[in-house]
Amino acid sequence: MTGGWAYPGKRWLDVAGSLVGLVLTLPLTVLIALAIKLEDRGPGLYVQDRLGYGGEPFRLLKFRSMVVGADRMADGYRIRRGDERITRVGRILRRFSLDELPQLVNVLRGEMSLVGPRPALLRDLERYSERERRRLDVRPGITGLAQISGRASIPWRERISYDLDYVDRASFLLDLKILATTVARLFAERDVYPSQDPWTPDATGDGSPDSDGDARG
């Protein structure tokens, strides 16, 4: 494993995949940015510091799906089903994970990979055990084993197990399988709202709030 790339050729897959994705989704990206702007005149993008390879921070890009300043309101980074901070456009974006599209730029820049553990918040690093820190041995991804296995419907500790399984078994064929499954499940119903504190043993959320349960204002 070199520089956080889990196997030889992974970087080439990321570059090719992100370039194709950016070109194909360009019209949709423009429409999304316009819809967000028209709804509340706020910025189209939400930028947040996240943990990258080896625990190094980077600037994660997302389409804004919540009101401006949502992370400074009562629930902070915690998001619940029916959260009033989510905009009308944001509900559609979250439903189909379209808010993640700008992360193709993060992939092209080498800060992320198409497939890997979801990037955690900086504050979560101090909560990791030595075992959990192994998820930082590869570059974070837009999607991963945990995302195709239940997303926010599975406990954080179980998600860690999926992430570490990916770290151990990462390969070109596994990445293709995860990407294909991700696309197939975009239109399937799934729980994207954690219901408990993700760091409790029976939690059903993500201790590193991401597309599955973060406040993005």
N, C-alpha and C positions, 0 to 999 in steps of 0.2 A: 504494500500500500504506500503510494508516494504522494505527498502533498495533499492528503485527504481524498485522493481519487482511489476508489475501492478496488479497481482492477484496470489493467492496461486497456486503453481505448475508451474509458468512461468519459474522459474530457471531450473526446471527439464526438461521442454520442450527444453530450450536453450541448456542444456548440451547434451541431447540425440540427438537433431537435429544437433548440431555442430560436435559431434563425428561422426555421420553417414555421414554428409556432407564431413568432412575431409577425411574419409576413401574412400568414393566413388569417390571423385574428386582428389585423390592423383596422379594417372597417368596423368591426365590433368594438374594438378598443376606443375608437373615436366616438362612437355612439354612446358607450358607457360613460365616458368622460363628460360628454355633453349633457346626458341625462342627470348626472350627479350635480353638475353646475346649475342646471335649470331648476332643480328641485329646491335647493336652499342657498345657492350662490356661493357655497363653500368650495374649498379646494377639492379637486378630483382624486388626488393621491394622499395616502396616509403613509408617513415614513416613520419607522421605529427601529431603534437599536436592538439587535438580536445577537445571540451567540452563534458564531460560525465555527469553522474547523479549528480544533484545538482550544476552543473557548475564546477565540479572538472575535471582537464585536464587528458587526457590519450593519449597514443601513438597509433594512428590509422594505420593499415597496409593496403597497397594496392599493387597490381602489378603496376609497373611503366608503364604508357602508353604514356608518353611524353619524349622529350629529356631531358637529365640531365641538371638541372638548369633552367627548364622552368618557374618556379615561380619567377625567378629573371630577366626575360626578359621583353620586353616592356609592354605586356598586363598583367603581373603579374598573379594574380589568376583568372583573367577573361579569359574565353575561348569562341571562336567563331566558327561557322560552317566553316570548311575548314582550321582550325588553323594549320599552318605549323609545330608547335611544337609537334603535335601528330605524333607518329611513325607509321609505317605500321602495326606492330603488335598491337600497341595501338588502332588503329581504329577498329580492330576486337574485342579486349577486351572490348572496350567501347560499341560497338554495342550490345553485348550480356551480358554486365555487368560482364564479367569474371574477371575484375580487382578487383572486390569486394571479391573474394574468400578468400584471406588471412584474412578477417575480421571474418571468422569462428573461428580463433584463439582468436581474441578479445572477441568473444561471449563465448568461452570455458573458458577464463580467468575471465569472469564476468564483463568485462568493457563495453560490449555491449549486446544487445539482438537480437534475430533473427528478431523481429518485434518491431518497435518504430520509433520515429522521427529521421531523419538523423542527425548525429553529426555535430555541427557547428564549425567554426573556433573560436579560442580563442578571436580574436578581435571583434567578433560579439556580445559578451555578453553585452558590454556597449551600444549597439544599441537596446537591447530588452526593451520593455515596461514591466510593471509588468504582464500583461496578457500573453505576449509572453514568459516570463520566466517560465511559467507553463510547457512548453514542456520539461524542465529539471527535472520535477518531476518523470520521468521514465527514464530508461536507453535507450540510443540511439540505433537504430536498423539498420540492413542491408537493410531492406525494411519496408514500412509502408503504411498507407492509402494514403498519398500524392503521393507516387511512383506508386501506381496502379491506380491513378486517373488522371494522366497526366504528371507526372515527371516534366521536365523543361518547358513544354508547358503551365503551369499554374503559375500565379503570386505568388511571395513569400508570400504576405499577405494571399492569399487563402490557400497556403500550411500550414501556421500557423494554420488556422482554421481546416484543416484536422488533424494536429498533436494534437491540443487540443481536438478535437473530439475523437481521439484515447485515449488520457489520461483519458477522462471521461468514455469511453465505453469498455476499454480493457478487453478481456476475452479470454479463451482458444479457443472457437469456432471462434471468430473474428480473432485471430492469424492464425488459420488453413485456414480460408478463404483468408486472405491476402497472406499467403505463397503460396497457390494453385494458386491464381490469378497472383502472381509474376512469377511463373514458366511458366504459360500459356502465359504470355505476353513477355517472353524473346525473342520470335521469331517474335514478331509483330513490325512493324515500329513505332518509336516514336522519338520525338525531345529530344536530350540529350544536346543541346547547347543553353544556354540562349542567347537572342539577345539584352537585354538591361541591364542597371544597375538594379540589383535585388531589390534595396531599393527605387526605384521610384514607385509611385502609380500604374502605368500601366506596371510594369516590368513583364518579362516572365522568369526570372531566379531564382536562389536560393541564398538568402542572406547569407547562410552558405554554400559556395561552397563545393559540395561533388561529388559523382559519376556523377551528372548531369551537373556539370560545374566547375571543379576546375583544376588548373594547377598542375600537378604532375610531377616534373622533378627529 
